[in-house]
Amino acid sequence: MYIRLLCVRIRTSVNRNQLSELKGKIRVFVAKIQGMLISLDKKKKAYCHKRQQAFLLRNFTS
């Protein structure tokens, strides 16, 4: 009985460790995705800004 309890306890502790590792990996993954999205957004904004400037230059200098 006592040995079985010990095994269960060990198993749950292993599961907890795996869960915390998994949570850490998921957090890193989510952070990477957020970083990608932010950099994409910045690139898009810069691109739109450049296009807008080119458009304004073309229309008001000619």
N, CA, C and O atoms as a CHARMM CRD file, in Angstrom:
* protein
*
  248
    1    1 MET  N      0.84000  -1.20800   0.00000 PROA 1      0.00000
    2    1 MET  CA     0.00000   0.00000   0.00000 PROA 1      0.00000
    3    1 MET  C      0.87600   1.25900   0.00000 PROA 1      0.00000
    4    1 MET  O      0.66700   2.17800  -0.79200 PROA 1      0.00000
    5    2 TYR  N      1.84400   1.27900   0.89200 PROA 2      0.00000
    6    2 TYR  CA     2.71200   2.46000   1.00800 PROA 2      0.00000
    7    2 TYR  C      3.52900   2.66900  -0.27200 PROA 2      0.00000
    8    2 TYR  O      3.70500   3.79800  -0.73200 PROA 2      0.00000
    9    3 ILE  N      4.03100   1.54800  -0.84300 PROA 3      0.00000
   10    3 ILE  CA     4.83300   1.62600  -2.07900 PROA 3      0.00000
   11    3 ILE  C      3.98000   2.17900  -3.21300 PROA 3      0.00000
   12    3 ILE  O      4.43700   3.01400  -3.99400 PROA 3      0.00000
   13    4 ARG  N      2.73300   1.70800  -3.30000 PROA 4      0.00000
   14    4 ARG  CA     1.83800   2.18500  -4.35100 PROA 4      0.00000
   15    4 ARG  C      1.63000   3.69200  -4.21200 PROA 4      0.00000
   16    4 ARG  O      1.64200   4.41400  -5.20900 PROA 4      0.00000
   17    5 LEU  N      1.44100   4.16200  -2.99900 PROA 5      0.00000
   18    5 LEU  CA     1.25200   5.59000  -2.74200 PROA 5      0.00000
   19    5 LEU  C      2.48300   6.37800  -3.18900 PROA 5      0.00000
   20    5 LEU  O      2.37200   7.44900  -3.78600 PROA 5      0.00000
   21    6 LEU  N      3.64500   5.82900  -2.88700 PROA 6      0.00000
   22    6 LEU  CA     4.90600   6.47000  -3.26800 PROA 6      0.00000
   23    6 LEU  C      5.01100   6.58600  -4.79100 PROA 6      0.00000
   24    6 LEU  O      5.39500   7.63000  -5.31800 PROA 6      0.00000
   25    7 CYS  N      4.66400   5.49500  -5.49200 PROA 7      0.00000
   26    7 CYS  CA     4.70600   5.49700  -6.95800 PROA 7      0.00000
   27    7 CYS  C      3.77100   6.55700  -7.52000 PROA 7      0.00000
   28    7 CYS  O      4.12700   7.29100  -8.44200 PROA 7      0.00000
   29    8 VAL  N      2.57700   6.62700  -6.95500 PROA 8      0.00000
   30    8 VAL  CA     1.59900   7.61900  -7.41400 PROA 8      0.00000
   31    8 VAL  C      2.15900   9.01800  -7.20500 PROA 8      0.00000
   32    8 VAL  O      2.05100   9.88500  -8.07200 PROA 8      0.00000
   33    9 ARG  N      2.76200   9.22100  -6.02800 PROA 9      0.00000
   34    9 ARG  CA     3.32800  10.53200  -5.71400 PROA 9      0.00000
   35    9 ARG  C      4.43500  10.89500  -6.70500 PROA 9      0.00000
   36    9 ARG  O      4.49600  12.02700  -7.18400 PROA 9      0.00000
   37   10 ILE  N      5.30600   9.93600  -7.01000 PROA 10     0.00000
   38   10 ILE  CA     6.40300  10.17400  -7.95800 PROA 10     0.00000
   39   10 ILE  C      5.83300  10.49100  -9.33200 PROA 10     0.00000
   40   10 ILE  O      6.28600  11.41900 -10.00400 PROA 10     0.00000
   41   11 ARG  N      4.83400   9.71300  -9.74600 PROA 11     0.00000
   42   11 ARG  CA     4.22900   9.91900 -11.05100 PROA 11     0.00000
   43   11 ARG  C      3.63400  11.32300 -11.16200 PROA 11     0.00000
   44   11 ARG  O      3.83300  12.00800 -12.16500 PROA 11     0.00000
   45   12 THR  N      2.90600  11.74600 -10.13100 PROA 12     0.00000
   46   12 THR  CA     2.29100  13.07500 -10.18500 PROA 12     0.00000
   47   12 THR  C      3.35300  14.16600 -10.20200 PROA 12     0.00000
   48   12 THR  O      3.18700  15.18200 -10.87600 PROA 12     0.00000
   49   13 SER  N      4.44000  13.96600  -9.46900 PROA 13     0.00000
   50   13 SER  CA     5.49800  14.99000  -9.45700 PROA 13     0.00000
   51   13 SER  C      6.15200  15.08400 -10.83400 PROA 13     0.00000
   52   13 SER  O      6.46800  16.17800 -11.30100 PROA 13     0.00000
   53   14 VAL  N      6.35400  13.93800 -11.48300 PROA 14     0.00000
   54   14 VAL  CA     6.91900  13.92700 -12.83700 PROA 14     0.00000
   55   14 VAL  C      5.97100  14.65800 -13.77200 PROA 14     0.00000
   56   14 VAL  O      6.39700  15.47600 -14.58700 PROA 14     0.00000
   57   15 ASN  N      4.67600  14.35700 -13.65000 PROA 15     0.00000
   58   15 ASN  CA     3.69100  15.02700 -14.49500 PROA 15     0.00000
   59   15 ASN  C      3.71200  16.52800 -14.27500 PROA 15     0.00000
   60   15 ASN  O      3.61000  17.30400 -15.22500 PROA 15     0.00000
   61   16 ARG  N      3.84400  16.93400 -13.02300 PROA 16     0.00000
   62   16 ARG  CA     3.89200  18.37500 -12.72400 PROA 16     0.00000
   63   16 ARG  C      5.10800  19.01400 -13.37500 PROA 16     0.00000
   64   16 ARG  O      5.01800  20.09700 -13.95300 PROA 16     0.00000
   65   17 ASN  N      6.24300  18.33700 -13.27700 PROA 17     0.00000
   66   17 ASN  CA     7.46800  18.86600 -13.90000 PROA 17     0.00000
   67   17 ASN  C      7.29800  18.98400 -15.40300 PROA 17     0.00000
   68   17 ASN  O      7.67000  19.99400 -16.00100 PROA 17     0.00000
   69   18 GLN  N      6.73300  17.94300 -16.01300 PROA 18     0.00000
   70   18 GLN  CA     6.50700  17.97000 -17.45700 PROA 18     0.00000
   71   18 GLN  C      5.55000  19.09700 -17.81600 PROA 18     0.00000
   72   18 GLN  O      5.74200  19.79200 -18.81400 PROA 18     0.00000
   73   19 LEU  N      4.51700  19.27200 -16.99500 PROA 19     0.00000
   74   19 LEU  CA     3.55000  20.34300 -17.24400 PROA 19     0.00000
   75   19 LEU  C      4.21800  21.70300 -17.18100 PROA 19     0.00000
   76   19 LEU  O      3.97600  22.55900 -18.03200 PROA 19     0.00000
   77   20 SER  N      5.06000  21.90500 -16.17500 PROA 20     0.00000
   78   20 SER  CA     5.73200  23.20700 -16.05700 PROA 20     0.00000
   79   20 SER  C      6.67900  23.43000 -17.23600 PROA 20     0.00000
   80   20 SER  O      6.79400  24.54700 -17.74000 PROA 20     0.00000
   81   21 GLU  N      7.36000  22.36000 -17.67600 PROA 21     0.00000
   82   21 GLU  CA     8.23400  22.46900 -18.85700 PROA 21     0.00000
   83   21 GLU  C      7.41200  22.84300 -20.07800 PROA 21     0.00000
   84   21 GLU  O      7.78700  23.71700 -20.86000 PROA 21     0.00000
   85   22 LEU  N      6.27600  22.15800 -20.22500 PROA 22     0.00000
   86   22 LEU  CA     5.39600  22.40300 -21.35900 PROA 22     0.00000
   87   22 LEU  C      4.88800  23.83800 -21.33000 PROA 22     0.00000
   88   22 LEU  O      4.84300  24.51400 -22.35800 PROA 22     0.00000
   89   23 LYS  N      4.50400  24.29600 -20.13900 PROA 23     0.00000
   90   23 LYS  CA     4.03600  25.68300 -20.00000 PROA 23     0.00000
   91   23 LYS  C      5.12700  26.65800 -20.40500 PROA 23     0.00000
   92   23 LYS  O      4.86400  27.65100 -21.08300 PROA 23     0.00000
   93   24 GLY  N      6.35200  26.37000 -19.98700 PROA 24     0.00000
   94   24 GLY  CA     7.48300  27.22200 -20.35300 PROA 24     0.00000
   95   24 GLY  C      7.68800  27.26000 -21.85600 PROA 24     0.00000
   96   24 GLY  O      7.90200  28.32200 -22.43900 PROA 24     0.00000
   97   25 LYS  N      7.62100  26.07000 -22.48700 PROA 25     0.00000
   98   25 LYS  CA     7.79000  25.99400 -23.94000 PROA 25     0.00000
   99   25 LYS  C      6.68400  26.75600 -24.64900 PROA 25     0.00000
  100   25 LYS  O      6.93000  27.47700 -25.61500 PROA 25     0.00000
  101   26 ILE  N      5.45500  26.58600 -24.15400 PROA 26     0.00000
  102   26 ILE  CA     4.31400  27.28100 -24.76600 PROA 26     0.00000
  103   26 ILE  C      4.49700  28.78600 -24.63200 PROA 26     0.00000
  104   26 ILE  O      4.24300  29.53000 -25.57800 PROA 26     0.00000
  105   27 ARG  N      4.94000  29.23800 -23.45400 PROA 27     0.00000
  106   27 ARG  CA     5.17500  30.67600 -23.24000 PROA 27     0.00000
  107   27 ARG  C      6.20200  31.21500 -24.22500 PROA 27     0.00000
  108   27 ARG  O      6.00900  32.27800 -24.81500 PROA 27     0.00000
  109   28 VAL  N      7.29700  30.47500 -24.40000 PROA 28     0.00000
  110   28 VAL  CA     8.35600  30.88800 -25.33200 PROA 28     0.00000
  111   28 VAL  C      7.79700  30.96500 -26.74300 PROA 28     0.00000
  112   28 VAL  O      8.06500  31.91500 -27.47900 PROA 28     0.00000
  113   29 PHE  N      7.00600  29.94400 -27.11800 PROA 29     0.00000
  114   29 PHE  CA     6.40000  29.88000 -28.44800 PROA 29     0.00000
  115   29 PHE  C      5.48700  31.07600 -28.68000 PROA 29     0.00000
  116   29 PHE  O      5.54700  31.72600 -29.72300 PROA 29     0.00000
  117   30 VAL  N      4.63900  31.35600 -27.69100 PROA 30     0.00000
  118   30 VAL  CA     3.70500  32.48700 -27.79500 PROA 30     0.00000
  119   30 VAL  C      4.48000  33.79900 -27.90000 PROA 30     0.00000
  120   30 VAL  O      4.12200  34.67300 -28.69000 PROA 30     0.00000
  121   31 ALA  N      5.53900  33.93400 -27.10500 PROA 31     0.00000
  122   31 ALA  CA     6.35700  35.15200 -27.14900 PROA 31     0.00000
  123   31 ALA  C      6.98700  35.32400 -28.53000 PROA 31     0.00000
  124   31 ALA  O      7.04100  36.43400 -29.06000 PROA 31     0.00000
  125   32 LYS  N      7.46700  34.21000 -29.11400 PROA 32     0.00000
  126   32 LYS  CA     8.05700  34.27000 -30.45800 PROA 32     0.00000
  127   32 LYS  C      7.02600  34.73300 -31.46900 PROA 32     0.00000
  128   32 LYS  O      7.30500  35.59400 -32.30300 PROA 32     0.00000
  129   33 ILE  N      5.82000  34.15500 -31.39200 PROA 33     0.00000
  130   33 ILE  CA     4.75800  34.52800 -32.33500 PROA 33     0.00000
  131   33 ILE  C      4.41300  36.00200 -32.17500 PROA 33     0.00000
  132   33 ILE  O      4.26100  36.72100 -33.16300 PROA 33     0.00000
  133   34 GLN  N      4.29100  36.45300 -30.92100 PROA 34     0.00000
  134   34 GLN  CA     3.98300  37.86700 -30.67800 PROA 34     0.00000
  135   34 GLN  C      5.07900  38.75900 -31.24400 PROA 34     0.00000
  136   34 GLN  O      4.79200  39.79700 -31.84000 PROA 34     0.00000
  137   35 GLY  N      6.32600  38.36200 -31.05900 PROA 35     0.00000
  138   35 GLY  CA     7.45600  39.11600 -31.60200 PROA 35     0.00000
  139   35 GLY  C      7.40400  39.19800 -33.11400 PROA 35     0.00000
  140   35 GLY  O      7.63700  40.25700 -33.69800 PROA 35     0.00000
  141   36 MET  N      7.09100  38.05800 -33.75500 PROA 36     0.00000
  142   36 MET  CA     6.96000  38.03100 -35.21500 PROA 36     0.00000
  143   36 MET  C      5.86200  38.97800 -35.66900 PROA 36     0.00000
  144   36 MET  O      6.04000  39.75300 -36.60900 PROA 36     0.00000
  145   37 LEU  N      4.71700  38.90500 -34.98500 PROA 37     0.00000
  146   37 LEU  CA     3.58500  39.75400 -35.36200 PROA 37     0.00000
  147   37 LEU  C      3.93900  41.22500 -35.20700 PROA 37     0.00000
  148   37 LEU  O      3.59900  42.04300 -36.06200 PROA 37     0.00000
  149   38 ILE  N      4.62000  41.56200 -34.11700 PROA 38     0.00000
  150   38 ILE  CA     5.00700  42.95700 -33.87900 PROA 38     0.00000
  151   38 ILE  C      5.96400  43.43000 -34.96700 PROA 38     0.00000
  152   38 ILE  O      5.81200  44.53500 -35.48900 PROA 38     0.00000
  153   39 SER  N      6.96200  42.59300 -35.31600 PROA 39     0.00000
  154   39 SER  CA     7.92600  42.99800 -36.35000 PROA 39     0.00000
  155   39 SER  C      7.24000  43.11700 -37.70700 PROA 39     0.00000
  156   39 SER  O      7.55500  44.01800 -38.48500 PROA 39     0.00000
  157   40 LEU  N      6.30100  42.21000 -37.99500 PROA 40     0.00000
  158   40 LEU  CA     5.54100  42.29700 -39.24600 PROA 40     0.00000
  159   40 LEU  C      4.75400  43.59300 -39.29400 PROA 40     0.00000
  160   40 LEU  O      4.71400  44.27400 -40.31800 PROA 40     0.00000
  161   41 ASP  N      4.12700  43.92600 -38.17200 PROA 41     0.00000
  162   41 ASP  CA     3.33500  45.15000 -38.08300 PROA 41     0.00000
  163   41 ASP  C      4.21700  46.37200 -38.32800 PROA 41     0.00000
  164   41 ASP  O      3.82400  47.29500 -39.04100 PROA 41     0.00000
  165   42 LYS  N      5.41700  46.37300 -37.73000 PROA 42     0.00000
  166   42 LYS  CA     6.34700  47.49500 -37.91700 PROA 42     0.00000
  167   42 LYS  C      6.76100  47.61500 -39.37800 PROA 42     0.00000
  168   42 LYS  O      6.79900  48.71400 -39.93100 PROA 42     0.00000
  169   43 LYS  N      7.07500  46.46900 -40.00500 PROA 43     0.00000
  170   43 LYS  CA     7.47400  46.47900 -41.41800 PROA 43     0.00000
  171   43 LYS  C      6.34300  47.01100 -42.28400 PROA 43     0.00000
  172   43 LYS  O      6.56100  47.81000 -43.19500 PROA 43     0.00000
  173   44 LYS  N      5.12900  46.55300 -41.98500 PROA 44     0.00000
  174   44 LYS  CA     3.96400  46.97700 -42.75500 PROA 44     0.00000
  175   44 LYS  C      3.76400  48.48100 -42.62500 PROA 44     0.00000
  176   44 LYS  O      3.50600  49.17200 -43.61000 PROA 44     0.00000
  177   45 LYS  N      3.88600  48.98000 -41.39400 PROA 45     0.00000
  178   45 LYS  CA     3.71600  50.42200 -41.15200 PROA 45     0.00000
  179   45 LYS  C      4.77300  51.21700 -41.90700 PROA 45     0.00000
  180   45 LYS  O      4.46900  52.23600 -42.52800 PROA 45     0.00000
  181   46 ALA  N      6.01400  50.74900 -41.85100 PROA 46     0.00000
  182   46 ALA  CA     7.10800  51.44000 -42.54000 PROA 46     0.00000
  183   46 ALA  C      6.85800  51.44200 -44.04400 PROA 46     0.00000
  184   46 ALA  O      7.05300  52.45700 -44.71400 PROA 46     0.00000
  185   47 TYR  N      6.42400  50.29800 -44.56800 PROA 47     0.00000
  186   47 TYR  CA     6.14800  50.16500 -46.00100 PROA 47     0.00000
  187   47 TYR  C      5.02100  51.11400 -46.40700 PROA 47     0.00000
  188   47 TYR  O      5.12700  51.81200 -47.41500 PROA 47     0.00000
  189   48 CYS  N      3.94100  51.13800 -45.62200 PROA 48     0.00000
  190   48 CYS  CA     2.80500  52.01700 -45.91900 PROA 48     0.00000
  191   48 CYS  C      3.24000  53.47600 -45.86400 PROA 48     0.00000
  192   48 CYS  O      2.82000  54.29100 -46.68500 PROA 48     0.00000
  193   49 HSD  N      4.08000  53.79600 -44.89200 PROA 49     0.00000
  194   49 HSD  CA     4.55700  55.16400 -44.72900 PROA 49     0.00000
  195   49 HSD  C      5.37200  55.58400 -45.95500 PROA 49     0.00000
  196   49 HSD  O      5.19500  56.68300 -46.48000 PROA 49     0.00000
  197   50 LYS  N      6.26600  54.69800 -46.40600 PROA 50     0.00000
  198   50 LYS  CA     7.08400  54.99000 -47.59300 PROA 50     0.00000
  199   50 LYS  C      6.20100  55.19300 -48.81800 PROA 50     0.00000
  200   50 LYS  O      6.41100  56.12300 -49.59600 PROA 50     0.00000
  201   51 ARG  N      5.21400  54.32100 -48.98600 PROA 51     0.00000
  202   51 ARG  CA     4.31500  54.42800 -50.13800 PROA 51     0.00000
  203   51 ARG  C      3.54000  55.73800 -50.09200 PROA 51     0.00000
  204   51 ARG  O      3.35000  56.40200 -51.11100 PROA 51     0.00000
  205   52 GLN  N      3.09800  56.09800 -48.89200 PROA 52     0.00000
  206   52 GLN  CA     2.33700  57.33800 -48.72300 PROA 52     0.00000
  207   52 GLN  C      3.20400  58.54500 -49.07500 PROA 52     0.00000
  208   52 GLN  O      2.75300  59.46600 -49.75700 PROA 52     0.00000
  209   53 GLN  N      4.44400  58.53100 -48.60700 PROA 53     0.00000
  210   53 GLN  CA     5.36300  59.63400 -48.91100 PROA 53     0.00000
  211   53 GLN  C      5.60700  59.73200 -50.41100 PROA 53     0.00000
  212   53 GLN  O      5.60200  60.82700 -50.97200 PROA 53     0.00000
  213   54 ALA  N      5.82100  58.58700 -51.06400 PROA 54     0.00000
  214   54 ALA  CA     6.05900  58.56900 -52.51000 PROA 54     0.00000
  215   54 ALA  C      4.83900  59.11700 -53.24200 PROA 54     0.00000
  216   54 ALA  O      4.96700  59.88400 -54.19700 PROA 54     0.00000
  217   55 PHE  N      3.65700  58.71600 -52.78500 PROA 55     0.00000
  218   55 PHE  CA     2.40400  59.17400 -53.39100 PROA 55     0.00000
  219   55 PHE  C      2.27100  60.69000 -53.25900 PROA 55     0.00000
  220   55 PHE  O      1.92200  61.37900 -54.21700 PROA 55     0.00000
  221   56 LEU  N      2.55100  61.19500 -52.06400 PROA 56     0.00000
  222   56 LEU  CA     2.45000  62.64200 -51.82100 PROA 56     0.00000
  223   56 LEU  C      3.45900  63.40100 -52.67200 PROA 56     0.00000
  224   56 LEU  O      3.13200  64.43100 -53.26100 PROA 56     0.00000
  225   57 LEU  N      4.68800  62.88800 -52.73500 PROA 57     0.00000
  226   57 LEU  CA     5.72800  63.53700 -53.53900 PROA 57     0.00000
  227   57 LEU  C      5.32600  63.59300 -55.00900 PROA 57     0.00000
  228   57 LEU  O      5.46900  64.63100 -55.65700 PROA 57     0.00000
  229   58 ARG  N      4.82700  62.48600 -55.53100 PROA 58     0.00000
  230   58 ARG  CA     4.42700  62.43400 -56.93700 PROA 58     0.00000
  231   58 ARG  C      3.29500  63.41500 -57.23100 PROA 58     0.00000
  232   58 ARG  O      3.31300  64.11300 -58.24500 PROA 58     0.00000
  233   59 ASN  N      2.32000  63.45900 -56.34200 PROA 59     0.00000
  234   59 ASN  CA     1.13100  64.27100 -56.62200 PROA 59     0.00000
  235   59 ASN  C      1.35000  65.76000 -56.41300 PROA 59     0.00000
  236   59 ASN  O      0.72800  66.57900 -57.09000 PROA 59     0.00000
  237   60 PHE  N      2.22000  66.11800 -55.49100 PROA 60     0.00000
  238   60 PHE  CA     2.34600  67.54400 -55.18400 PROA 60     0.00000
  239   60 PHE  C      3.57700  68.19700 -55.80600 PROA 60     0.00000
  240   60 PHE  O      3.71700  69.41900 -55.75500 PROA 60     0.00000
  241   61 THR  N      4.47200  67.39700 -56.39200 PROA 61     0.00000
  242   61 THR  CA     5.65200  68.00700 -57.01700 PROA 61     0.00000
  243   61 THR  C      5.46300  68.16600 -58.52200 PROA 61     0.00000
  244   61 THR  O      6.12000  69.00500 -59.13800 PROA 61     0.00000
  245   62 SER  N      4.57800  67.37700 -59.12000 PROA 62     0.00000
  246   62 SER  CA     4.39000  67.46200 -60.57400 PROA 62     0.00000
  247   62 SER  C      3.55400  68.67400 -60.96200 PROA 62     0.00000
  248   62 SER  O      3.30000  68.89600 -62.14600 PROA 62     0.00000
